[in-house]
Amino acid sequence: MKRQNGFTLIELVVVIVILGILAVTAAPKFLNLQDDARASSLQGLKGAIDGAAGITYGKAAIQGKEASENAEVDGIDVVYGYPAATSAALNAAVTGLEQDWKVAPSVTGADDKQSIAYTYKANAAGATTCVVTYTQAQSVSQAATTVVVPGTGCNPSSSN
């Protein structure tokens, strides 16, 4: 009689099923890709706003309106050549902004007319995390506008 070496097919299938169950339940706890994706989308919005502000400033400079406190360039309200901190000005400057993002209360305060914050459309009303804040130019000597992305780890379904 021959001695059996190795595992039977049933034993191998059972081990594979157990490993599959462990992978499905344990992997998401170790790999939280949603936070990274949210942080990346915020960085993408920051880049889009920065790029649109730079292009708008270039157009304003060509038209000689970069030193004007209030002007209009191609249908965009500008302050010192950069887009004003209004949803109308930024929607005109940044393509697709209003389809994917919504205006959120500013991190510096809702009464601040110098800045505007955007968050995910899925965020609860009043959320002040997971936002990109655009601050308009304050003077002619300001080199650029500022876009601030608070820390990562934000959850679009909550309003921490």
N, C-alpha and C positions, 0 to 999 in steps of 0.2 A: 504494500500500500504506500502511495506517495504522500509525503507531508506537504500541506498547503502553505505556501509562502505568499505574503502580501495581503491586500484588502479585497473584499468582495465588492462588486459594483454597487450594491445597496449601501454598504458602509461609506463608500466614496460620495454617493449622492446625498446621504444624510449630512456628512461633513460640509459639503458645498452649500446645502440649504441653510445650515446653521451659520456658516460664514456670511451668506447673503443677508440673513436676518440681522446679524450683528452690524454689517456694513450699512444697512438702511437706517438702523436706529442710532448708531454711534457716530457715523461720519458727519452728519450735520452739526453735531455738538462741537466737533473739532474744526470743521471748516465752515465758518460763517462768512459766506461769500456775499451775502446781502449788504452788510455794512460796507464792504469794499466797493460794491457796485454803486451804492448811494453816494459814497464819498467821491467816486469817480464822476458820477453825473453832476455833482455839485462843482467839481473842478472843471467839467466841460462847460457848464453854464458860466462859470467865472471867466473862462477863456473866450466864450462867445461875447460876453459883455465887454471884456477888455478889447477884443478885436473890433467890435462895433464902435466903441468909444474912440479908438485910434483912427478908424476910417472916417468917422464923423469929424474928428478934429482936423484931419487932413483936408476934407472938403471945406470946412470952415476957414482954414488957413488959405486955401486957394481963393476963396471968395472974400477974404479980408475981414472975416467976422470972428476971428479967434480971440480978439481982445474985448468983444462986446459982452456985457453982462447978460443981456437977453437978446437973442436973435433966432432966426429960423434958417436951417440948411436942409434943403430937399425934403421939406415937410417935417423935420425933426426940430423941436425946440431945443436950443443949445444955450449953455451958460459957459462963457469963456471958451467956446469952441467944442466943449464936450456935451453929450446929451444931458438934458435936465433930469432930475430925479423924480420923474413922473412916469406912470405906467404908459401913457400915450407916447411919450418921447422914446422910451425904451422899446416898446412894441414896434414902433416905426423903424428903429435902428437894428433890432435883433430879430431876425426872421424866425417865426415859430415860437416865440417866447410865451405868448398867451395861450397856445394850445397845450403846452406841457407843464407850465408853471403858473402859480397864482401869487398875488401880492400878499405878503405876510406882514404882521406888525414888525416894525423896525426893531432891531436889537438895541439900538440907542434910544428908542422911545417912539411911540406912535405919533407924537406931535412934531417930530423932527421933519421939517419940510425939505431938508437938505439931502436926505437919503431915502432909499426904498429897498425893501427886502423881498426876495422871492423864495418860495418853498414849493415842495411837491404839491400837486393838486390833491393828492390823497391825504395830506396832513389835516389834522383836525383844526378847526378854527381857533385862532389865538396861539398857534404853535410858534415858539421863538427859537427852536433848535432846528437844525437842518436847513439853514437859510443861507442865501447869498445876498449880502448887502452891498448896494451900489451907492457910493457917496459922490455927489456931483462936485465939480470944480468950485473952489471957494474964492479964487482970485486969478489974475492973469499969470502970476508967477508960479502957480501950481503946475508941476510938471505933468502930472497924470491924475486920473481919478483913482479911487481905491475900491477894490472889491474884496470883501472879507468873507471867508468861509470859516464858521466856527468849527470846533472839533468834530471828529468822526464818531461813528457809533450811533448815528441817529436812526430812529424808527419812524417811517412815514405814517404809521397808523396810530401813533401816540403823540401827545403834546407835552412831553417831559418838561 
